[in-house]
Amino acid sequence: MALTTIADLVAMRHLRLNLRGGASGVDRSVTWAQTSDLDSPWDWMTGGELLMKNGRTMPAAADDQVQFVNKLADHAISGLVLGIDPETPTIDAEALSAADTRGFPIIVAPYSVGFGAIGRAVADQNVSDESRRLALTGRVYTMIRRSVADTTAVEVMQPLARDLACQIAVLDAETGRSALDDGPDVPAELQEAVVSEVRRRGGALPGVVHLESGGNRAHLVDVPDEEPTVLLTHAFRAEPPDIVLLQHIATAAAVLLAQQGIRREHERRIGGELLAALVDGRVGDVEARVGLTSRGLFPESSVLVACAGGRESDEHRVHLSLHRRAVPNLLLRRAGVLYALLSDSREAAQILHRRLGPRAALGVSDPLGVPNRAPDAAREANWALRAAETAPGRISRYAEASPLAVMRDTEEARLFVDRTLSDVAAYDESHGSELLKTLDTFLSCDRSWQQAAVSLGVHRQTVVYRIRRVEELTGRNLSVTGHISEMWLALRARDLLRTSRSTRIADSQTS
């Protein structure tokens, strides 16, 4: 049975519909009758629907009416039914002329005829098409069941695309790349159109987004997933799927992504074990190189990044986000620090930083070079991490960190700490005092006595006394710039040495 047309509906005498404009388009098929009084109803329609609108919500100005008619025609809406009541504005002659030019039917329904009667008439006439819609919806959920039962199944969207007579792709909303493994290729210009449209809307998508690319129509709907994801349908060979069916398919895509995420988590755990072995020096150079290159990482062009702060993103989500953006990675969390082995590029570090949020601090090591240099790279990353806390953009590279870069290994750092702070540390240990903590807090508060006192929870005069005692023990004067720099550097080097030691202790306890 063919779909009902505008002419069929106008011919139904019990509906008492009056065709006011766009008579040349009465042969348009009607897939569905949808009620909406939104200003942009096409954002929730895929084309082929008959829009039923309360007449009083029709724009009153002629220019606005013309624009509204043209927008509906641009989005392949079959026609417009206006429910007429005493407050309905006059349909301007310019709007009717635009409807005639576009072949877009404008119909008025009397006050006494409800939209339910029109919708029922469309449904009754399209009973065979409704059966097809239900069959397609059933096929979507059959696909989900099969993919859950057989996780080795290949691209399961393609049979559904054949049924719908169009192309279907699940894309990362920020890059336009396929979010599903072995997903179909999408033309580059269409990928760019998707990314541009999502960015223009700030990531907030309505029910359906209409795209034009190379003269071809495409539809975009949001996919519920941890990462920004969209479902794209294009290359229509028949009427496009309606919005309800698209949302069912988007739900199916979310299930497929969740299954893919389980596989990614397994990969992340195996990669984390490799990174732990590298940092601990427990793996040979040849074996490590094979493990890295098989994951798209090359020692000569890889760096270790230490991350702290920012959003509470677990390694699983960070791994998924990096993989979506084609950034090979190994991730490991130790002693509250997330370590990431990535390619040595500012783009890769920036992607990681965006995922963790603007408050995250990132310290980047020198290039790994050879796998057995990983323990040194971990120390470099931690060293740079401290500098990142005050660096522009909160990202610091070990080679550029100043003054932290003046000491190039932990042995040199240990000697410097001992020479500068050993007497203060010994005093704290023998007297149970907190001179080192007070010194660190005082310098972190830009040498404000009051702020340091509040931070430590002591009286201001107590801070003054403790700092004077530190000056006596170290022979430094904390009003001298050179002495301040020296003490600050010694404290940061001490933090680095303590971080390395606590990490080794944590590793031994968990091994």
Buried (B, 14 or more C-beta within 10 A) or exposed (E): EEBBBBBBBBEBEEBEBEBBBBBBBBEBBBBBBBBBEEEEBBBBBBBBBBBBBBBBBBBEEBEBBBBBBBBBBEBBBBBBBBBBEEEBBEBBEEBBEBBBBBBBBBBBBEEEBEBEBBBEBBBEBBEEBBEEBEEBBEBBEEBBEEBEEEEEEEBBBEEBBEBBEBBBBBBBBBBBBBBBEEBBEBBEEBBEBBBEBBEEEEEEBBBBBBBEBEEEBBBBBBBEBBBBBBBBBBBBEEBBBBBEBBBBBBBBBBBBBEBBBEEBBEEBEEBBBBBBBBBBBEBEEEEBBEBBEEBEBBBEEBBBBBBBBBEEBEBBBBBBBBBBBEBBBBBBBBBEBBBBBBBBEEEBBEBBBEBBEEEBBBBBBBBBBEBBBBBBBBBBBBBBBBBBEEBEEBBBBBEEBEEBBEBEEBEEBBEBBEEBBEBBBEBBEEEEBBBBEBBBBBBBBEEBBEBBBBBBEBEBEBBBBBBEBBBEBBEBEBEEEEBBEBBBBBBBBBBBBEBBEEBEEEBEEEE
